[in-house]
Each structure stands twice: as C-alpha cells, then as structure tokens.
Amino acid sequence: MGKASKKQFTKKPDPAGSDRINKVFKFNTDLGQHILKNPLIAQGIVDKAEIRPSDVVLEIGPGTGNLTVRILEQARKVIASEVDPKMAAELTKRVQGTPLEKKLEIVMGDFMKMEKLPYFDVCISNTPYQISSGIVFKLLSMPKPPRMAVLMFQREFAMNLTAKPGDSLYNRLSANAQMWANVKHVMKVGKNNFRPPPKVESSVVKIEPKNPRPDIDYNEWDGLLRFCFNRKNKTLNAIFKNSKTLEILEINYKAFLAYLSEQRGEMMVDNAADYAKIVKEKVEQVMTETGYGEKRAAKLNQNDFLKLLLAFHQTGIHFA
C-alpha cells in the first residue's frame, strides 16, 4: 500500500516540455523569448555539453524549462539565470514536487549585469540574440571560464564565431573567440523549432575555453582588435595613422609613463615633450618593423595579432 501510494503521489518532471505552458503562455519577443519546442534538439544540445554528474551548469534564459529539466537529470546542480519573473514562476512550478527541485537554483536578473558570477562548470543557453556578443565576451573574459559552453545563436552570428581569416564573416568576434577557445559549429536549428518562430535561422555552437589560458591580458588583446577591426578591410597603416587613433594612443602612452613613474618612483613624463610626434613615430616603427603596415585585419590570424601586440608593447604603447 505504501509503495502504491508513493508511486501515485510522486510527481515526475516533463522532459518533453509542457504543452500547457508552450500553448498558452504569452512570450515577450522583445526579451528574445523564443522557446525551443523540439525535444530532439533540446536533448541534442544537452548531449553536446558532455555534462558530468559532478557538474554545476549555468543556464542563461531558461524560459519554461524545456532544456532545464534535461540538464537537471544529468548535472549535480543547475543555476538558471532568468530576467522575467513570469518565466521563473513557470519554471519553479514545472519542477515543484519532483526529485529535480532541490537541484535547481533560479537567479533573478540580467546575466549581462551580474558583476559577480557564481561558480559553474558548463554554460548552456538558448541565447537572446540581442546579447549574443556580450555573453560570449563575458564568458571568455572570466578569470576561470567554464569548461564548456553550448550556446544557441542566430545563424549568421554563429558563422561569425567560426569564420577563418579571409572569410567574409571573419571579424573581431571571430579572432577574439578563437584566441581564447576552440569553437565548433555543431547543429543547425530551423526557425519552426521555436515558439513563437524567430525571423532568422539558428545554430548551436560549442565553445571550449583553452586550458591553459593564453598568457596575455584579455583587455590588451581585445583593445588591439577593436582598432584593427574598426575598418577591417583598410590597411593597418590607414587605421593606426588615423588622427583619432593617434590621439587615443597618445593618451594611453602618457598613462603608461605615469604608471612607470609610480612604480619606479621617478619622473617618466616630460611635460615639454611632443608626445603626439613621439607616438606617431612609434606607430610608424611598429608598422615598418613588423611588415604589417599594408596588411588588413580581415586576413590576419592569431599569431599575426600577437606579434603586432608584442611590437606595440615593446615601444610602450598599450590598448587598455
């Protein structure tokens, strides 16, 4: 009798998705709420994440939980970052009274505005397209990034992430992501797999941060790329000899000298010096000695950018 009673009253999670939620819940597309409804694709995403029983998984934008319940079945814990209280309430109801309830922690708020992130081993997200770039850069710039991230993006954005030098879609995002991680396109997802359907096709990308992490300052690296890809089809001579670029580099150079003054306890800044002229000469030196002056960012690879960054640093020019 006891066993029958337990079986009768133990609620089971619904891994295939809640028809009631998916049919009657009003989604806010302004917040990027396009709920993945295809259970095969949801399971495929979770499988690609290679979740271990000891893992803590961060899910960004869990929505009604079609991915969440599958992740909970494999992970030690799931931290779900949700900005919409209605969605969070629906997700709570979905696992309430099930064995998965104790493994779920819902964190209310915008992931992009979180200054201190919780510890997590894996990140999974059906990503709101308007914050795709921000999420990638935030994950990659973490001092201790997750072992793996499996993220759904707009198709063109996913192609940006995986583009190689010379490809038309190769940009700052491509060079940055591939410096810090191994990036792989793993799955195409048609718009009809969502409710409501988005206006564009989607793709799933697997991002595995490199371990050990490249021994360079992220902000310096990204600062250089911002300049280089501002006009990716212009020559580096045209970019770095631009008057506005030189003004910024002059400010950075003075800040570097001020830092050295503080560290060494001696005056490194000469108020009578013509720093505009000095910085211009240093830029010309870097362009000439590296041979990159007539090159274009659209065709440079990671090693090229590393050599360029080192050459600038050797002259005292920094980017962050």
C-alpha positions, 0 to 999 in steps of 0.5 A, spaced: 500 500 500 505 504 501 509 503 495 502 504 491 501 510 494 508 513 493 508 511 486 501 515 485 503 521 489 510 522 486 510 527 481 515 526 475 518 532 471 516 533 463 522 532 459 518 533 453 516 540 455 509 542 457 504 543 452 500 547 457 505 552 458 508 552 450 500 553 448 498 558 452 503 562 455 504 569 452 512 570 450 515 577 450 519 577 443 522 583 445 526 579 451 528 574 445 523 569 448 523 564 443 522 557 446 525 551 443 519 546 442 523 540 439 525 535 444 530 532 439 534 538 439 533 540 446 536 533 448 541 534 442 544 540 445 544 537 452 548 531 449 553 536 446 555 539 453 558 532 455 555 534 462 558 530 468 554 528 474 559 532 478 557 538 474 554 545 476 551 548 469 549 555 468 543 556 464 542 563 461 534 564 459 531 558 461 524 560 459 519 554 461 524 549 462 524 545 456 532 544 456 532 545 464 529 539 466 534 535 461 540 538 464 537 537 471 537 529 470 544 529 468 548 535 472 549 535 480 546 542 480 543 547 475 543 555 476 538 558 471 539 565 470 532 568 468 530 576 467 522 575 467 519 573 473 513 570 469 518 565 466 521 563 473 514 562 476 513 557 470 519 554 471 519 553 479 512 550 478 514 545 472 519 542 477 515 543 484 514 536 487 519 532 483 526 529 485 529 535 480 527 541 485 532 541 490 537 541 484 535 547 481 537 554 483 533 560 479 537 567 479 533 573 478 536 578 473 540 580 467 546 575 466 549 581 462 549 585 469 551 580 474 558 583 476 559 577 480 558 570 477 557 564 481 561 558 480 559 553 474 562 548 470 558 548 463 554 554 460 548 552 456 543 557 453 538 558 448 541 565 447 537 572 446 540 574 440 540 581 442 546 579 447 549 574 443 556 578 443 556 580 450 555 573 453 560 570 449 565 576 451 563 575 458 564 568 458 571 568 455 573 574 459 572 570 466 578 569 470 576 561 470 571 560 464 567 554 464 569 548 461 564 548 456 559 552 453 553 550 448 550 556 446 544 557 441 545 563 436 542 566 430 545 563 424 549 568 421 552 570 428 554 563 429 558 563 422 561 569 425 564 565 431 567 560 426 569 564 420 577 563 418 581 569 416 579 571 409 572 569 410 567 574 409 564 573 416 571 573 419 571 579 424 573 581 431 568 576 434 571 571 430 579 572 432 577 574 439 573 567 440 578 563 437 584 566 441 581 564 447 577 557 445 576 552 440 569 553 437 565 548 433 559 549 429 555 543 431 547 543 429 543 547 425 536 549 428 530 551 423 526 557 425 519 552 426 523 549 432 521 555 436 515 558 439 513 563 437 518 562 430 524 567 430 525 571 423 532 568 422 535 561 422 539 558 428 545 554 430 548 551 436 555 552 437 560 549 442 565 553 445 571 550 449 575 555 453 583 553 452 586 550 458 591 553 459 589 560 458 593 564 453 598 568 457 596 575 455 591 580 458 584 579 455 583 587 455 590 588 451 588 583 446 581 585 445 583 593 445 588 591 439 582 588 435 577 593 436 582 598 432 584 593 427 577 591 426 574 598 426 575 598 418 577 591 417 578 591 410 583 598 410 590 597 411 593 597 418 597 603 416 590 607 414 587 605 421 593 606 426 595 613 422 588 615 423 588 622 427 583 619 432 587 613 433 593 617 434 590 621 439 587 615 443 594 612 443 597 618 445 593 618 451 594 611 453 602 612 452 602 618 457 598 613 462 603 608 461 609 613 463 605 615 469 604 608 471 612 607 470 613 613 474 609 610 480 612 604 480 619 606 479 618 612 483 621 617 478 619 622 473 617 618 466 613 624 463 616 630 460 611 635 460 615 639 454 615 633 450 611 632 443 608 626 445 603 626 439 610 626 434 613 621 439 607 616 438 606 617 431 613 615 430 612 609 434 606 607 430 610 608 424 616 603 427 611 598 429 608 598 422 615 598 418 618 593 423 613 588 423 611 588 415 604 589 417 603 596 415 599 594 408 596 588 411 588 588 413 585 585 419 580 581 415 586 576 413 590 576 419 590 570 424 592 569 431 599 569 431 599 575 426 595 579 432 600 577 437 606 579 434 603 586 432 601 586 440 608 584 442 611 590 437 606 595 440 608 593 447 615 593 446 615 601 444 610 602 450 604 603 447 598 599 450 590 598 448 587 598 455 
